[in-house]
Amino acid sequence: MAKLTTLDAVRMHRADADAIVAAGELVDLRFVSGDSLSLRAAKLFCLLVQEAGVAVADQVQHRVPYSVINDTFHRSRDELAEAVMELHSTVVSVQLMSRRGRPYIKSGPILSDVEREPDDLDDAEIRFEFSPAMRRVIADSTHWAAVSRRAVMAFESRYSLRLYLWLSLRANLRKTSEDIALDDLRDLLGLSGDTLSRWQDMRRFVLDRALAEINHVAGFHAAYQPLKQGRRVTGVRLAWSLKDHAELVKAQRELDRPRIGRKARRAGLVEAIAQERRRLAESLARALGPDRTNPDQMIRDKPDQKRPRPQGDPDA
């Protein structure tokens, strides 16, 4: 039985509006400058791959209205234009295998050609072509993952998005962990030079935050364990497991909720706030007398009075 290619997977998932098929080779891209894409450019790249559909590896000009992208992207046209130009100017490299079985590195921009109509047109569109390097990678790819468009759009950190894509490629495999050297992990996340060079800073500001986001909205759990030589951290063991049905439903419900308040919900603050509200209401009810033991009764006794919303509620 022939191995399912990435293009086969694109055809298989094209009816699913929430599915973006990501080629494994694109997830493992390395950036010539050493940095990775900004968060909005990385999200836009995922959206353009999905919009191109089964023609993603063809040498054709793709056309997408601004309005279609902004239904999900929710950015100003100026910000969208900046993200498009970032994809047009960012050079990436990927390791490939020639038809004679010889390995080689192919480099090029993500988008090789871009046309943008004036922003003041109601039906303005972006026309673009993926570079030969991108098309070759996708055409030859047999390593892929179908990721959630809504999850991709929900991430608040570029590190979270890159790690989510990397883990998504492995979440359904038999193995449930992988060791990765610290330098390779930095390359994967796009951490260059002296950026967060101390392990403590990288752990606190990148890994812990990224995994908190991933575990909140992804279809799998993820965790890590530092690997040491002596007292020095030299790598991490990344581990993952699929969520059960109840956990999947919880993640989907979170994606259905407004972005406002998501960080607080992720930190568990909403539950703490709700408990404190109930405690204060019950305390006040007891102070008002034995007939007021139900906190809701304080509101029902005055039909014209609306229940007050506590100041600072993260969902407000």
Buried (B, 14 or more C-beta within 10 A) or exposed (E): EEEEBBBBBBEEBEEEEBBBBBBBBBBBBBBEEEBBBBBBBBBBBBBBBBBBEEEBBBEEEBEBBBEBBBEBBEBEBEBBBBBBBBBBEBEBBBEBEEEEEEEEEBEBBBBBEBEBEEEEEEEBBBEBBBBEBBBBBBBBBBBBBBBBBBBBBBBBBBBBBBBBBBBBBBBEEEEEEBEBEBEEBBBBBBBEEEBBEEBEEBBEBBBEBBBBBBBBBBBBBBBBEBBEEEEEBBBBEBBBEEBEEEBBEEBBEBBEEEEEBBBBBBEEEBEEBEEEBEEEBBEEBEEEEEEBEEBEEBBEEEEEEEEEEEEEEBEE
